[in-house]
Amino acid sequence: MKAENQKKDNLSVDSTISLKGIVKAIFKDTIHVQIGGKVISLPINQDTKNLSL
């Protein structure tokens, strides 16, 4: 493949989702939430204003 064929298209989505889960751990820059049988890590940004626990 040539270099020009290896470009990636960027896709950005600006949407809000709401999920109910159990907070398992909160660290300096991440929060770990259990949703169903999975624990997921979510980054916490300094500009996060709508984080409610």
Secondary structure, 3 states (H helix, E strand, C coil): CCHHHHCCCCCCCCCCCCCCCEEEEECCCEEEEEECCEEEEEECCCCCCCCCC
